[in-house]
Protein backbone atom coordinates (compact mmCIF):
# COMPACT_ATOMS: atom_id res chain seq x y z
CA UNK A 1 0.00 0.00 0.00
CA UNK A 2 2.80 2.43 0.84
CA UNK A 3 4.63 1.77 -2.42
CA UNK A 4 1.61 2.95 -4.36
CA UNK A 5 1.56 6.22 -2.44
CA UNK A 6 5.25 6.76 -3.03
CA UNK A 7 4.81 6.06 -6.74
CA UNK A 8 1.93 8.52 -6.98
CA UNK A 9 3.86 11.21 -5.15
CA UNK A 10 6.90 10.69 -7.38
CA UNK A 11 4.77 10.81 -10.52
CA UNK A 12 3.15 14.06 -9.35
CA UNK A 13 6.60 15.51 -8.76
CA UNK A 14 7.73 14.54 -12.23
CA UNK A 15 4.54 15.98 -13.68
CA UNK A 16 5.22 19.24 -11.87
CA UNK A 17 8.77 19.37 -13.27
CA UNK A 18 7.52 18.60 -16.77
CA UNK A 19 4.86 21.29 -16.41
CA UNK A 20 7.48 23.80 -15.27
CA UNK A 21 9.71 22.88 -18.20
CA UNK A 22 6.84 23.38 -20.65
CA UNK A 23 6.06 26.78 -19.15
CA UNK A 24 9.71 27.80 -19.47
CA UNK A 25 9.77 26.63 -23.09
CA UNK A 26 6.82 28.93 -23.88
CA UNK A 27 8.64 32.08 -22.73
CA UNK A 28 9.84 34.76 -25.12
CA UNK A 29 13.58 34.92 -25.96
CA UNK A 30 14.26 37.83 -23.59
CA UNK A 31 12.53 36.16 -20.65
CA UNK A 32 14.40 32.96 -21.49
CA UNK A 33 17.67 34.83 -21.20
CA UNK A 34 16.54 36.33 -17.91
CA UNK A 35 15.67 32.86 -16.60
CA UNK A 36 19.24 31.75 -17.37
CA UNK A 37 20.63 34.64 -15.31
CA UNK A 38 18.59 33.90 -12.17
CA UNK A 39 20.53 30.80 -10.96
CA UNK A 40 23.83 32.59 -11.47
CA UNK A 41 22.63 35.54 -9.40
CA UNK A 42 21.42 33.24 -6.63
CA UNK A 43 24.71 31.33 -6.38
CA UNK A 44 27.12 34.29 -6.53
CA UNK A 45 26.63 35.36 -2.87
CA UNK A 46 27.69 31.88 -1.73
CA UNK A 47 30.98 32.33 -3.56
CA UNK A 48 31.64 35.56 -1.69
CA UNK A 49 30.82 33.86 1.61
CA UNK A 50 33.29 31.12 0.68
CA UNK A 51 36.02 33.72 0.11
CA UNK A 52 35.20 35.21 3.54
CA UNK A 53 35.42 31.75 5.13
CA UNK A 54 38.79 31.22 3.41
CA UNK A 55 39.96 34.52 4.86
CA UNK A 56 39.19 33.19 8.33
CA UNK A 57 41.56 30.29 7.71
CA UNK A 58 39.12 27.52 6.78
CA UNK A 59 40.61 26.72 3.39
CA UNK A 60 39.11 23.27 2.87
CA UNK A 61 35.61 24.39 3.82
CA UNK A 62 35.85 27.39 1.52
CA UNK A 63 37.15 25.27 -1.34
CA UNK A 64 34.26 22.85 -0.89
CA UNK A 65 31.78 25.73 -0.82
CA UNK A 66 33.16 27.24 -4.03
CA UNK A 67 33.17 23.88 -5.82
CA UNK A 68 29.60 23.16 -4.67
CA UNK A 69 28.44 26.62 -5.79
CA UNK A 70 29.98 26.16 -9.23
CA UNK A 71 28.51 22.66 -9.62
CA UNK A 72 25.00 23.76 -8.59
CA UNK A 73 25.17 26.78 -10.87
CA UNK A 74 26.45 24.71 -13.79
CA UNK A 75 23.86 21.96 -13.42
CA UNK A 76 20.88 24.32 -13.05
CA UNK A 77 21.95 26.59 -15.91
CA UNK A 78 22.63 23.58 -18.14
CA UNK A 79 19.15 22.15 -17.48
CA UNK A 80 17.53 25.52 -18.13
CA UNK A 81 19.63 26.04 -21.26
CA UNK A 82 18.37 22.77 -22.71
CA UNK A 83 14.80 23.99 -22.20
CA UNK A 84 15.31 27.47 -23.69
CA UNK A 85 17.90 26.70 -26.38
CA UNK A 86 15.42 26.82 -29.30
CA UNK A 87 14.37 30.33 -28.27
CA UNK A 88 17.90 31.71 -28.09
N, C-alpha and C positions, 0 to 999 in steps of 0.2 A: 504494500500500500504506500509506503514512504517513497519507494523508487518512482512511482508514478507522479507523486507531487514534485519531486526533484526534477524529473524530466519536463514537467509542465512549466515549472519556474525557469528552467534553463531555456526552454523554447521561447518563452515570453521575453527573456533577456535578449536572445538572438533576434527576435522579431523587432525589439526596440532598437537594437543596433542597426539592423537593416533599414528600418524606417528612418533613423537619423541619417544614414548614408544616402538614402534616396532624397531626403530633404536638402542635404548639402549639395547633391548633384544637380538640383534644380536651381541653385543660386546663380546670379549673374556673375560675369567674370570678375568684376571689382570686389564683390562680396566674397567670392571664392579666394581671392588674393588676401583679403582681410582675415578670413578664417585661417589661412596658413600662418599669418603673423601672430595670432592669439597664443598658441602653445609656446612660441619662442618668448613672447613677453611674459608669460607666466613662469617660465623656468629661469629666466635671467636673474631675478633676485636671489635664487638659491645659489647661483654661482658666486655672487658677491658675498653672501654669508659664508660660503666655503673659503673664500680668500681671507675673510675676517678670522675664521677658525684657524686657518693656517698661520695667520699672524700671531695667534695665541700659542703656537707651538704644537698644535695637533695636526701634524703633516699627513699622517695616514688617514685620519678621519676626513680631512679636507679633500684629499685626493679622491677618496671614495665618493664624497658628495659631488665633486665636479664630474667624475665619470658617470655617476647615476643621473645627474642633471642632463648631461649630453646624450646619454642613451635614451632617456625618457623623451627628450625633445626630438631626437632623431626618429624614434619609432612613431610618435604621434604625428609629426609632420609628414613622414613617409606615408602613413595610412591616409591622412587627409589629402595628400598630393595625388594618390591613386584615384581618389574619389573626384577630385576637381580637375584633373589633368586635361580632359577634353575641353573644358571651358577656357583654359589658359592657352 
